[in-house]
Amino acid sequence: MVSYKRLNPEDVQFSSALLSEEPRPVHEELSVREPEEASLLPRTSSCSVTTGLLVIGCLLLLLCGCWLLGAMFWLHRPSNQQPHKLPSPAGAQTPDSQIDVGVNNTAAASRRKACSLIPEAWRFDCYPERGVVVTRELCEARSCCFIPASSPSSSATRPSGRNGIPWCFYPQDFPSYTLVSINDTSLGQKGTLVREVKTYYPADILTLEVEIRHETDTRLRVRITDPSNSRFEVPISVPGATKKAKRPVYTIELSKQPFGLIVKRSSTGAVLLNTTVAPLFYADQFLQFSTSLQSQFIYGLGEHRSTFLHDVHWNTLTMWARDVPPMEQTNLYGAHPFYLAMEDGGNAHGFFLLNSNAMDVILQPAPALTWRTIGGILDFYVFLGPDPASVIQQYVEVIGYPAMPIYWALGYHLCRWGYYTSNSTWDVVKSLRNYGIPQDVQWNDIDYMDKFLDFTFDSTKFSTLPNLVKDLHAHDQRYVMILDPGISSVQPEGSYWPYDEGLRRDVFIKDAEGKTLIGKVWPGLTAYPDFSDDVTHEWWHDNLQRFHEKVPFDGLWIDMNEPSNFLDGSTKGCPSSSLENPPYTPGILGGLLRAKTVCATAQQKQSIHYNLHSLYGLMEAKASASALKRIVAKRPFVISRSTFPSQGMYSGHWLGDNRAIERHQLKVIAVSLPCILTFNLLGIPLVGADICGFSEEPQEELCVRWTQLGAFYPFTRNHNAIDMKPQDPTAFSPLARTAMKQALLLRYSLYPVLYTLFHHAHVRGHTVARPIMFEFPKDVKTYGIDKQFLWGKSLLVTPVLDPGVDYVDGYFPEGLWYDYYTGDSLHSQGEDLRLHAPLDKINLHLREGSITPTQAPNLTLWVSSGQPLHLVSALSDDGSASGDLFWDDGESIDTYENNLYSYIIFNVTQNVMTSQVLHSNVEATYITVETAAFYGVKQKPSRVLVNSQDAAFAYRANQVLTVADLGLNLSQNFTISWMF
């Protein structure tokens, strides 16, 4: 048995003491610790148990036996997840009454004493199976410690989605792998790991290869693989390094026995990764490792409904794509094994496990995190930032930059399930036009189809659908339709080309016997296209092309692509095997891998569904985007429900089937914001929730406030369910309708800002809807804020999320802020402020030092985007500001890559605004700059010059200078100056 290293809480190094430690030299990239040097927690010396203690122990057992039985029965109930403070090692000892000291085996008593010294927060679960009441016998059969934890948040039972302080946990000497050799490579190091003692899971892989790649100065990659047998690896393209980083900002230490990896930030010594805190498992269907965390501030790990800042108090997040309306403590539509972590002083780092198998991610208050997956390999990245925005840029560089959306994707989208006819759909479009409410895109749900069959439309109820689409195009509007992956398998032979041709080309997923797997979705019995096969991509394109000739749609909404199944597995069930019932099943909804999806044993081109399940939506999005490029010859617009890392390259995402009425009425709006922010971290900035809610019927106030917030979702769509009352803006009172119209026109006026932000996301990996902490990483007060957010770095959005109020409280980081509408200034010391918020207003503020380009809004973005620009400069105390604008034709593919764009930067300094055209294209020549406003001009100018010519101006008492009737061509440099 080897000595297992474990961290004291103080060793995790998130105190100021850490920062005072002498950092390791940068050139000391990796050091190998010998076994005796490697221990981060001092070994506990063995203590003999005296005869007196034995006698006392026996008496205690006799006196307290009944009490113990009752207490344990109570403690075995499911956890209520009450948070608790981190106990010190000395205070973590379990009361003697909870330890069986009546054992006459000195070694066993000594071992239990050592177990009791492990703080509760640092106990890593040795018996994670759900639905099992963990007893001492079960636990000790795994050679683990068993102590019923003292906190009421503990549990010996693991209900799905929840856990508490484990009663059964690893001792310090639990066997793990040993690093038996290590050699230098052109990219870093490569070593061999050997395990001498098998674990309690079948098919241990006893010899492993670990490869450490110093890919860039801020990116480290580690791969742990089976050198004897190839295992499934996620088939997404990632950048490959050709040479070792020269000046990495990280250092690496290796523990030989037991094996462990420690990654530190060179500049501060902060420990970013420490896998020595718990043993490494690497069996065929159970891979697990743990790490300490630098702080409790952890973000990412989608897709889950939760706060933006994750709770680290015994919180399990399960990843396995699932069709389920968003709810807490549940694996949802997508899987994203990436987290962002904050450190002391405002630094940040990220971690990405490139693995698509079902997994649990366990957060515990040490703080520490455990990755537990049931397949593939351990292939992970550490991103060094050092600020949150840099971490996301480095992550997106690996998974792929999000696509630049077509311009109309940023307009207002309207949909519902239950229009029933194409004429009723058309009537809604006309109604919005009549009320002057902007709309760019009209959608249809599955009711447009003939018997819910893909690539068809109901020739009776939707007979005028082609004419509707033609009318939309005539009004510069677009049409998007839904498609589900399930293809009906029961239509008469020769009558349904998608299935007949699919069989001929062999594009469908097979069952374990090699026959077409049949499930059930909306059209009844269905087959599932295998999007891991290029042949399927071509078949998908051909189906879309054939339908486009009948209904010239503009974009695709791909739903039900987890993939969803109304059955568990198939019409024939699933075979009994370790793939369907693995030794360990993560906490997925339904408790089975096949729950409401296809069999894990299903066969696909690239692998079995067991490995590919959570990739299904990504692969369908890739096929859909590729097909649309060929069909419409413009940027593809795809919105997908299921997502995986690199999804942003091909599609956006909506947050699924939310509800308009939940426990706290208007609070339903608030739960969307953490998800919007999280998906921006995950490289999918084109994201939004169904405005006004998909199911249930919203109250008028709810829909108004939701429309105001939804106007600032990167993707803005109103959608509701069948048999619900209409909830588009025209369905409400004149007051509500006007408020919604104003919110949407406000969005359209800010199109130049939003479009430029998406350009930066596409080219540099920036976020669009941005957490406030990204811009103020040293302000710890911002770390938990998910009820406000920024567009980019400077436009602060503070929505009303409470019912029946005409005010909203918002946090303003330290600095100078301006009311977007009036230019009134406020100086904040980093404080909460109460803002006036009547029903027709959403509060917006501009950060000092920014320049915001806007346009006069119109009914569509095609018209709006041709309007003159209005520039709003929010000056810093020193009178400076800056901003930029990206402009192209809005729809051509790869305009940036092909140099078919204009890029202009604006600056204000010393009372002079300048524009500088860094890259020019014909599109900018069609746009003029008509007005400019300057917030924070401290006194009235005596003169204003535009390109050295006198110009008329206005100056208000709130220090706002406005210059109008400029007529400046955007494609030419200009200056605006003033003097006193």
Secondary structure, DSSP 8 states (H G I E B T S, - for coil): --------GGGG--SHHHHHS----TT--EEEE-TTT--SS---------HHHHHHHHHHHHHHHHHHHHHHHHHTS-----------TGGG---GGGS-TT---HHHHHHHHHHHTS-GGG--BS---TT----HHHHHTTT-EE---SSTT-BSS--TT---SBSEE--TT---EEEEEEEE-SSEEEEEEEESS--SSSSB--EEEEEEEEEETTEEEEEEE-SSS------------SS--SS-SEEEEEETTTTEEEEEETTT--EEEEGGGS--EEETTEEEEEEE-SSS-EEEEES-BS-SS---SSEEEEE--------BTS--S--EEEEEEE-GGG-EEEEEE---S-EEEEEETTTEEEEEESSS-EEEEEE--SSHHHHHHHHHHHH-------GGGGSEEE--TT--SHHHHHHHHHHHHHTT----EEEE-GGGSSTT-TT---TTTTTTHHHHHHHHHHTT-EEEEEE-S-EES-S-TTS-HHHHHHHHHT-B-B-TTSSB-EEEETTEEEE-B-TTSHHHHHHHHHHHHHHHTTS---EEEE-STTT--SSSB-TT----STTTS-SS--S-TTSSTTTTSB-TT-B-SSSBHHHHGGGHHHHHHHHHHHHHHHHHSS---EEESS--TTGGGT-EEE--S-BS--TTTTHHHHTHHHHHHHHHHTT--SEE-EET-SBS---HHHHHHHHHHHTTSSSEEE---TTS---SGGGS-HHHHHHHHHHHHHHHHTHHHHHHHHHHHHHH---SEE-HHHH-TT-GGGTT--S-EEETTTEEEE---STT-SEEEEEE-SEEEEETTT--EEEESSEEEEEE--TT--EEEEETTEEEEEE---SSHHHHTTS-EEEEEE--TTS-EEEEEEE--SSSTTTTTTT--EEEEEEEETTEEEEEEEE--GGGGG-EEEEEEEET--S--SEEEETTEE---EEETTTEEEE----EETTS-EEEEEE-
